[in-house]
Amino acid sequence: MLDGETALCALEDIEDNNALGMVARVDGKQRNIFIARKGDKVYAYLNWCPHAQVLLDQNPGTFMDGDSGNLRCGMHSAIFRVEDGFCIEGPCEGKSLDALTTDIRDGRVHLVK
């Protein structure tokens, strides 16, 4: 592991076209985050809706909108693109989730600080 990185999980722990929530140290604080997977790519975000300031997974562990394959806030059904966290539908349309930088090495997902 390089300085300033934290191993979060194995890539295989995240099902393809799904997301996994966890707690990690971000900017010196324990934060709820999640990692979404699309094929061999992952996208990490703070688990915090820009509209209602609540966890996206109101039903714990449920981050994805089954119909569109995008991310969905369980509180007011805002829809976010997986690839950039941009809200494309709902009460926070035009806003984005707070993205985190990750790296995949040796089959493990690392949070890069």
DSSP file (Angstrom, degrees, kcal/mol; ACC not computed):
  #  RESIDUE AA STRUCTURE BP1 BP2  ACC     N-H-->O    O-->H-N    N-H-->O    O-->H-N    TCO  KAPPA ALPHA  PHI   PSI    X-CA   Y-CA   Z-CA
    1    1 A M              0   0    0      0, 0.0     2,-0.1     0, 0.0     3,-0.1   0.000 360.0 360.0 360.0 141.0    0.0    0.0    0.0
    2    2 A L    >   -     0   0    0      1,-0.1     3,-1.3     2,-0.0     0, 0.0  -0.477 360.0 -81.7 -85.0 159.4    1.2    3.5   -0.8
    3    3 A D  T 3  S+     0   0    0      1,-0.2    -1,-0.1    -2,-0.1   110,-0.1  -0.335 117.2  24.3 -57.3 139.9    1.3    6.3    1.7
    4    4 A G  T 3  S+     0   0    0      1,-0.3   109,-2.8   108,-0.1     2,-0.3   0.656  99.7 113.6  79.5  16.0   -2.1    8.0    2.1
    5    5 A E  E <   -A  112   0A   0     -3,-1.3     2,-0.4   107,-0.2    -1,-0.3  -0.904  46.6-161.5-121.7 151.4   -4.1    5.0    0.9
    6    6 A T  E     -A  111   0A   0    105,-2.0   105,-3.3    -2,-0.3     2,-0.4  -0.997  20.8-129.7-130.3 127.2   -6.5    2.7    2.7
    7    7 A A  E     +A  110   0A   0     -2,-0.4   103,-0.3   103,-0.2     3,-0.1  -0.636  28.4 177.2 -74.2 128.7   -7.5   -0.7    1.5
    8    8 A L  E     -     0   0A   0    101,-3.4     2,-0.3    -2,-0.4    -1,-0.2   0.856  51.1 -43.8-100.4 -47.7  -11.3   -0.9    1.6
    9    9 A C  E     -A  109   0A   0    100,-1.1   100,-3.3     5,-0.0    -1,-0.4  -0.974  62.7 -76.3-170.8 171.8  -12.3   -4.3    0.2
   10   10 A A  E >   -A  108   0A   0     -2,-0.3     3,-1.8    98,-0.3     4,-0.4  -0.645  39.4-124.6 -80.6 144.7  -11.7   -6.9   -2.5
   11   11 A L  G >  S+     0   0    0     96,-2.8     3,-1.8    -2,-0.3    -1,-0.1   0.883 112.2  60.5 -55.6 -38.8  -13.1   -6.0   -5.9
   12   12 A E  G 3  S+     0   0    0     95,-0.5    -1,-0.3     1,-0.3     4,-0.1   0.653  89.0  72.0 -67.1 -14.1  -14.9   -9.4   -5.8
   13   13 A D  G <  S+     0   0    0     -3,-1.8     2,-0.6     1,-0.1    -1,-0.3   0.683  90.5  68.5 -71.4 -16.7  -16.8   -8.2   -2.7
   14   14 A I  S <  S-     0   0    0     -3,-1.8    -1,-0.1    -4,-0.4     3,-0.1  -0.913  86.4-133.4-107.2 117.8  -18.8   -5.8   -4.8
   15   15 A E    >   -     0   0    0     -2,-0.6     3,-1.1     4,-0.1    22,-0.4  -0.395  35.0 -95.0 -65.8 144.7  -21.2   -7.5   -7.3
   16   16 A D  T 3  S+     0   0    0      1,-0.3    22,-0.2    22,-0.1    -1,-0.1  -0.353 111.7  15.8 -59.6 140.3  -21.1   -6.1  -10.8
   17   17 A N  T 3  S+     0   0    0     20,-1.6    -1,-0.3     1,-0.3     2,-0.3   0.840 117.2  88.2  60.0  36.5  -23.8   -3.4  -11.3
   18   18 A N  E <   -C   37   0B   0     -3,-1.1    19,-2.8    19,-0.7     2,-0.3  -0.837  66.7-129.7-145.8-177.6  -24.2   -3.1   -7.6
   19   19 A A  E     -C   36   0B   0     42,-0.3     2,-0.4    -2,-0.3    17,-0.3  -0.967   4.8-147.2-142.2 156.4  -22.7   -1.1   -4.7
   20   20 A L  E     -C   35   0B   0     15,-2.3    15,-2.3    -2,-0.3     2,-0.2  -0.992  13.5-148.0-128.9 126.2  -21.3   -1.8   -1.3
   21   21 A G  E     +C   34   0B   0     -2,-0.4     2,-0.3    13,-0.2    13,-0.2  -0.625  28.5 148.0 -92.1 152.7  -21.6    0.5    1.7
   22   22 A M  E     -C   33   0B   0     11,-2.4    11,-3.0    -2,-0.2     2,-0.4  -0.961  44.5-101.9-165.0 174.7  -19.0    0.8    4.5
   23   23 A V  E     +C   32   0B   0     -2,-0.3     2,-0.3     9,-0.2     9,-0.2  -0.944  43.0 165.7-111.0 135.0  -17.4    3.2    6.9
   24   24 A A  E     -C   31   0B   0      7,-2.4     7,-2.9    -2,-0.4     2,-0.6  -0.971  43.0 -99.4-144.8 157.8  -13.9    4.6    6.2
   25   25 A R  E     +C   30   0B   0     -2,-0.3     2,-0.4     5,-0.2     5,-0.2  -0.715  43.7 175.8 -81.5 118.2  -11.7    7.4    7.4
   26   26 A V  E >   -C   29   0B   0      3,-3.2     3,-1.8    -2,-0.6    87,-0.0  -0.992  69.9 -13.3-126.9 122.9  -12.1   10.4    5.0
   27   27 A D  T 3  S-     0   0    0     -2,-0.4    -1,-0.1     1,-0.3     3,-0.1   0.875 131.0 -52.6  51.6  40.7  -10.3   13.6    5.7
   28   28 A G  T 3  S+     0   0    0      1,-0.2     2,-0.4    -3,-0.0    -1,-0.3   0.467 120.4  99.6  81.0   2.0   -9.6   12.4    9.3
   29   29 A K  E <  S-C   26   0B   0     -3,-1.8    -3,-3.2    -5,-0.1     2,-0.5  -0.928  78.5-113.2-122.9 145.8  -13.2   11.5   10.1
   30   30 A Q  E     +C   25   0B   0     -2,-0.4     2,-0.3    -5,-0.2    -5,-0.2  -0.661  48.7 177.7 -72.4 123.1  -15.1    8.2   10.0
   31   31 A R  E     -C   24   0B   0     -7,-2.9    -7,-2.4    -2,-0.5     2,-0.5  -0.945  35.3-114.8-131.7 149.7  -17.6    8.6    7.2
   32   32 A N  E     +C   23   0B   0     -2,-0.3    15,-2.8    -9,-0.2     2,-0.3  -0.734  48.3 163.9 -79.2 126.1  -20.3    6.5    5.5
   33   33 A I  E     -CD  22  46B   0    -11,-3.0   -11,-2.4    -2,-0.5     2,-0.3  -0.818  22.1-153.5-132.4 172.8  -19.2    5.8    2.0
   34   34 A F  E     -CD  21  45B   0     11,-2.2    11,-2.3    -2,-0.3     2,-0.5  -0.990   7.1-145.8-148.4 155.8  -20.1    3.4   -0.8
   35   35 A I  E     -CD  20  44B   0    -15,-2.3   -15,-2.3    -2,-0.3     2,-0.4  -0.985  13.1-159.8-122.5 123.4  -18.4    1.9   -3.8
   36   36 A A  E     -CD  19  43B   0      7,-3.2     7,-2.4    -2,-0.5     2,-0.4  -0.813   9.1-150.0-101.5 143.6  -20.3    1.1   -7.0
   37   37 A R  E     +CD  18  42B   0    -19,-2.8   -20,-1.6   -22,-0.4   -19,-0.7  -0.951  20.2 175.2-120.2 133.8  -19.0   -1.3   -9.5
   38   38 A K  E >  S- D   0  41B   0      3,-2.5     3,-1.7    -2,-0.4     2,-0.3  -0.892  71.1 -56.2-130.8 100.6  -19.5   -1.4  -13.3
   39   39 A G  T 3  S-     0   0    0     -2,-0.4   -22,-0.0     1,-0.3    -1,-0.0  -0.498 120.8 -16.3  66.0-124.8  -17.4   -4.2  -14.8
   40   40 A D  T 3  S+     0   0    0     -2,-0.3     2,-0.3    -3,-0.1    -1,-0.3   0.246 122.4  87.7 -97.6  13.5  -13.8   -3.7  -13.8
   41   41 A K  E <   -D   38   0B   0     -3,-1.7    -3,-2.5     2,-0.0     2,-0.3  -0.859  57.4-162.1-111.6 147.3  -14.3   -0.1  -12.7
   42   42 A V  E     -D   37   0B   0     -2,-0.3     2,-0.4    -5,-0.2    -5,-0.2  -0.937   4.8-161.8-126.9 153.2  -15.4    1.2   -9.3
   43   43 A Y  E     -D   36   0B   0     -7,-2.4    -7,-3.2    -2,-0.3     2,-0.4  -0.994  10.6-160.3-135.4 123.1  -16.8    4.6   -8.3
   44   44 A A  E     +DE  35 100B   0     56,-0.7    56,-2.7    -2,-0.4     2,-0.3  -0.858  14.4 168.3-113.0 142.4  -16.7    5.7   -4.7
   45   45 A Y  E     -DE  34  99B   0    -11,-2.3   -11,-2.2    -2,-0.4     2,-0.2  -0.968  42.6 -96.3-143.5 156.1  -18.8    8.4   -3.0
   46   46 A L  E     -D   33   0B   0     52,-2.5     2,-1.8    -2,-0.3   -13,-0.3  -0.574  43.0-120.8 -65.6 140.3  -19.7    9.7    0.4
   47   47 A N  S    S+     0   0    0    -15,-2.8     2,-0.3    -2,-0.2   -15,-0.1  -0.585  76.1 112.3 -86.5  77.2  -23.0    8.1    1.3
   48   48 A W        -     0   0    0     -2,-1.8    50,-0.3     7,-0.2     7,-0.2  -0.905  63.8-132.6-156.3 116.2  -24.8   11.4    1.7
   49   49 A C     >  -     0   0    0      5,-3.0     4,-1.7    -2,-0.3     5,-0.2  -0.553  10.3-144.7 -74.7 130.6  -27.6   12.8   -0.5
   50   50 A P  T  4 S+     0   0    0      0, 0.0    -1,-0.1     0, 0.0    46,-0.1   0.644  96.2  49.1 -70.2 -12.4  -27.0   16.5   -1.6
   51   51 A H  T  4 S+     0   0    0      3,-0.1    -2,-0.0    44,-0.0    42,-0.0   0.931 127.1  13.5 -88.6 -56.6  -30.8   17.1   -1.3
   52   52 A A  T  4 S-     0   0    0      2,-0.1     3,-0.1     3,-0.0    -1,-0.0   0.422  90.6-125.3-107.0   0.1  -31.9   15.8    2.0
   53   53 A Q  S  < S+     0   0    0     -4,-1.7     2,-0.3     1,-0.2    -5,-0.0   0.929  70.0 121.1  51.7  50.7  -28.6   15.2    3.8
   54   54 A V  S    S-     0   0    0     -5,-0.2    -5,-3.0     0, 0.0    -1,-0.2  -0.876  74.1 -81.4-131.5 165.1  -29.5   11.6    4.5
   55   55 A L        -     0   0    0     -2,-0.3     3,-0.2    -7,-0.2    -7,-0.2  -0.449  34.3-134.8 -64.5 140.2  -27.8    8.3    3.6
   56   56 A L  S    S+     0   0    0      1,-0.2    18,-3.0    17,-0.1     2,-1.9   0.898  97.2  66.7 -63.6 -39.6  -28.7    7.2    0.1
   57   57 A D        +     0   0    0      1,-0.2    -1,-0.2    16,-0.2     4,-0.2  -0.491  54.7 161.6 -87.1  72.4  -29.3    3.6    1.3
   58   58 A Q  S    S+     0   0    0     -2,-1.9    -1,-0.2     1,-0.2    -2,-0.1   0.829  80.9  52.8 -58.3 -32.0  -32.4    4.2    3.4
   59   59 A N  S >  S-     0   0    0      3,-0.4     3,-2.4    -3,-0.3    -1,-0.2  -0.924 120.0-108.8 -97.9 103.5  -32.9    0.5    3.0
   60   60 A P  T 3  S+     0   0    0      0, 0.0    -2,-0.1     0, 0.0     3,-0.1   0.022  97.2  10.0 -46.1 128.5  -29.4   -0.5    4.2
   61   61 A G  T 3  S+     0   0    0     -4,-0.2     2,-0.8     1,-0.2   -42,-0.3   0.398  96.5 116.7  86.4  -2.2  -27.3   -1.8    1.3
   62   62 A T    <   +     0   0    0     -3,-2.4    -3,-0.4     1,-0.2    12,-0.2  -0.855  20.2 139.1-104.9 104.0  -29.6   -0.7   -1.4
   63   63 A F        +     0   0    0     -2,-0.8     9,-3.0   -44,-0.2     2,-0.3   0.627  46.9  82.3-112.7 -23.6  -27.9    1.9   -3.6
   64   64 A M  B     -F   71   0C   0      7,-0.3     2,-0.8   -45,-0.1     7,-0.3  -0.621  69.3-133.4 -97.7 146.1  -28.9    1.0   -7.1
   65   65 A D     >  -     0   0    0      5,-3.5     4,-2.8    -2,-0.3     5,-0.4  -0.862  19.7-151.5 -89.7 112.0  -32.1    1.7   -9.1
   66   66 A G  T  4 S+     0   0    0     -2,-0.8    -1,-0.1     1,-0.2     5,-0.0   0.784  88.9  51.4 -58.9 -30.7  -32.9   -1.7  -10.6
   67   67 A D  T  4 S+     0   0    0      1,-0.1    -1,-0.2    -3,-0.1    -3,-0.0   0.919 123.6  22.9 -75.0 -43.8  -34.6   -0.2  -13.6
   68   68 A S  T  4 S-     0   0    0     -3,-0.2    -2,-0.2     2,-0.1    -1,-0.1   0.670  92.8-126.4-100.2 -18.8  -32.0    2.2  -14.8
   69   69 A G  S  < S+     0   0    0     -4,-2.8    13,-0.1     1,-0.3    -3,-0.1   0.567  73.0 118.4  78.6   8.3  -28.8    0.8  -13.3
   70   70 A N  S    S-     0   0    0     -5,-0.4    -5,-3.5     1,-0.1    -1,-0.3  -0.401  74.5 -87.7 -94.9 177.3  -28.0    4.2  -11.8
   71   71 A L  E     -FG  64  80C   0      9,-2.8     9,-2.7    -7,-0.3     2,-0.4  -0.613  43.3-162.5 -83.9 148.1  -27.7    5.1   -8.1
   72   72 A R  E     - G   0  79C   0     -9,-3.0     2,-0.5    -2,-0.2     7,-0.2  -0.996  18.6-131.7-138.0 133.5  -30.9    6.0   -6.3
   73   73 A C     >  -     0   0    0      5,-2.5     4,-1.5    -2,-0.4     5,-0.2  -0.712  15.6-148.0 -79.5 127.5  -31.5    7.9   -3.0
   74   74 A G  T  4 S+     0   0    0    -18,-3.0    -1,-0.1    -2,-0.5   -17,-0.1   0.621  88.9  60.3 -72.5 -13.4  -34.0    5.9   -1.0
   75   75 A M  T  4 S-     0   0    0    -20,-0.2    -1,-0.2   -19,-0.1   -19,-0.1   0.964 129.3  -2.0 -80.4 -55.8  -35.5    9.0    0.7
   76   76 A H  T  4 S-     0   0    0      2,-0.1    -2,-0.2     0, 0.0    -1,-0.1   0.181  96.4-110.7-126.2  16.3  -36.9   11.0   -2.3
   77   77 A S     <  +     0   0    0     -4,-1.5    -3,-0.1     1,-0.2     2,-0.1   0.729  50.3 171.7  64.0  27.1  -35.8    8.8   -5.3
   78   78 A A        -     0   0    0     -5,-0.2    -5,-2.5    12,-0.1     2,-0.5  -0.459  24.8-139.6 -63.2 140.8  -33.2   11.1   -6.7
   79   79 A I  E     -GH  72  89C   0     10,-2.9     9,-2.4    -7,-0.2    10,-1.3  -0.914  19.7-173.1-111.5 130.4  -31.3    9.3   -9.5
   80   80 A F  E     -GH  71  87C   0     -9,-2.7    -9,-2.8    -2,-0.5     7,-0.2  -0.948  28.3-113.8-123.0 140.4  -27.5    9.7   -9.9
   81   81 A R     >  -     0   0    0      5,-2.5     4,-2.1    -2,-0.4     3,-0.3  -0.522  20.7-140.3 -68.3 137.8  -25.2    8.4  -12.7
   82   82 A V  T  4 S+     0   0    0     -2,-0.2    -1,-0.1     1,-0.2   -46,-0.1   0.915  96.0  58.5 -63.7 -43.6  -22.8    5.8  -11.4
   83   83 A E  T  4 S+     0   0    0      1,-0.2    -1,-0.2     3,-0.1   -41,-0.0   0.734 129.4   4.3 -66.3 -26.8  -19.9    7.1  -13.4
   84   84 A D  T  4 S-     0   0    0     -3,-0.3    -1,-0.2     2,-0.1    -2,-0.2   0.412  90.1-118.6-140.2  -0.1  -19.8   10.7  -12.0
   85   85 A G     <  +     0   0    0     -4,-2.1    12,-2.1     1,-0.2     2,-0.3   0.604  58.1 154.5  72.9  10.6  -22.4   10.9   -9.2
   86   86 A F  B     -I   96   0D   0     10,-0.2    -5,-2.5    -5,-0.1     2,-0.5  -0.563  46.4-123.4 -77.4 131.6  -24.4   13.6  -11.2
   87   87 A C  E     +H   80   0C   0      8,-3.3     7,-2.2    -2,-0.3    -7,-0.3  -0.637  33.4 172.4 -78.5 120.0  -28.1   13.8  -10.3
   88   88 A I  E     +     0   0C   0     -9,-2.4     2,-0.3    -2,-0.5    -8,-0.2   0.505  65.6  21.5-105.0  -8.0  -30.1   13.4  -13.5
   89   89 A E  E    S+H   79   0C   0    -10,-1.3   -10,-2.9     3,-0.0    -1,-0.3  -0.956  94.1  36.6-160.7 138.6  -33.6   13.1  -12.0
   90   90 A G  S >  S-     0   0    0     -2,-0.3     3,-1.7   -12,-0.2   -13,-0.1  -0.626  98.4 -36.4 115.7-172.3  -35.3   14.2   -8.7
   91   91 A P  T 3  S+     0   0    0      0, 0.0    -1,-0.1     0, 0.0   -14,-0.1   0.639 133.3  45.0 -68.1 -15.6  -35.2   17.0   -6.2
   92   92 A C  T >  S+     0   0    0     -3,-0.2     3,-2.5     3,-0.1    -5,-0.3   0.028  78.7 160.9-114.0  27.8  -31.4   17.6   -6.4
   93   93 A E  T <   +     0   0    0     -3,-1.7    -5,-0.2     1,-0.3     3,-0.1  -0.210  66.8  25.4 -51.5 132.2  -31.2   17.5  -10.2
   94   94 A G  T 3  S+     0   0    0     -7,-2.2    -1,-0.3     1,-0.4     2,-0.2   0.203 102.2 100.6  95.6 -14.4  -28.0   19.1  -11.4
   95   95 A K    <   -     0   0    0     -3,-2.5    -8,-3.3    -9,-0.0    -1,-0.4  -0.485  60.8-139.5 -94.6 171.9  -26.1   18.5   -8.1
   96   96 A S  B     -I   86   0D   0    -10,-0.2   -10,-0.2    -2,-0.2   -11,-0.1  -0.938  13.7-110.2-134.0 154.4  -23.6   15.7   -7.5
   97   97 A L        -     0   0    0    -12,-2.1     2,-0.8    -2,-0.3   -48,-0.1  -0.429  48.4 -97.1 -70.5 156.4  -22.5   13.2   -4.9
   98   98 A D        -     0   0    0    -50,-0.3   -52,-2.5   -52,-0.3     2,-0.1  -0.710  46.2-145.1 -80.8 111.3  -19.2   13.8   -3.3
   99   99 A A  E     -E   45   0B   0     -2,-0.8     2,-0.3   -54,-0.2   -54,-0.3  -0.443   9.4-154.7 -80.5 149.3  -16.7   11.6   -5.2
  100  100 A L  E     -E   44   0B   0    -56,-2.7   -56,-0.7    -2,-0.1     2,-0.5  -0.908  21.2-115.8-119.1 150.2  -13.8    9.8   -3.6
  101  101 A T  E     +B  112   0A   0     11,-0.5    11,-2.9    -2,-0.3     2,-0.3  -0.741  38.2 177.5 -90.8 129.9  -10.6    8.7   -5.4
  102  102 A T  E     -B  111   0A   0     -2,-0.5     2,-0.3     9,-0.2     9,-0.2  -0.836  16.3-162.1-127.0 165.7   -9.9    5.0   -5.6
  103  103 A D  E     -B  110   0A   0      7,-2.0     7,-3.2    -2,-0.3     2,-0.5  -0.988  12.9-142.3-144.3 143.4   -7.4    2.7   -7.1
  104  104 A I  E     +B  109   0A   0     -2,-0.3     2,-0.4     5,-0.2     5,-0.2  -0.950  29.3 161.9-111.9 122.0   -7.6   -1.0   -7.8
  105  105 A R  E >   -B  108   0A   0      3,-2.3     3,-2.1    -2,-0.5    -2,-0.1  -0.998  65.9  -5.1-140.2 135.5   -4.4   -3.1   -7.2
  106  106 A D  T 3  S-     0   0    0     -2,-0.4     3,-0.1     1,-0.3    -1,-0.1   0.843 129.0 -56.5  53.1  36.6   -4.0   -6.8   -6.7
  107  107 A G  T 3  S+     0   0    0      1,-0.2   -96,-2.8   -97,-0.1   -95,-0.5   0.580 114.9 112.5  76.2   9.9   -7.8   -7.2   -6.7
  108  108 A R  E <   -AB  10 105A   0     -3,-2.1    -3,-2.3   -98,-0.3     2,-0.5  -0.912  63.8-131.1-118.4 144.3   -8.3   -4.8   -3.8
  109  109 A V  E     -AB   9 104A   0   -100,-3.3  -101,-3.4    -2,-0.4  -100,-1.1  -0.816  26.3-166.0 -93.5 127.7  -10.0   -1.4   -3.9
  110  110 A H  E     -AB   7 103A   0     -7,-3.2    -7,-2.0    -2,-0.5     2,-0.6  -0.922  18.5-134.3-116.3 139.2   -8.0    1.3   -2.2
  111  111 A L  E     -AB   6 102A   0   -105,-3.3  -105,-2.0    -2,-0.4     2,-0.5  -0.834  23.1-148.1 -88.1 123.8   -9.1    4.8   -1.1
  112  112 A V  E      AB   5 101A   0    -11,-2.9   -11,-0.5    -2,-0.6  -107,-0.2  -0.832 360.0 360.0 -97.3 125.8   -6.5    7.3   -2.2
  113  113 A K              0   0    0   -109,-2.8  -108,-0.1    -2,-0.5    -1,-0.1   0.444 360.0 360.0 -93.5 360.0   -6.2   10.3    0.1
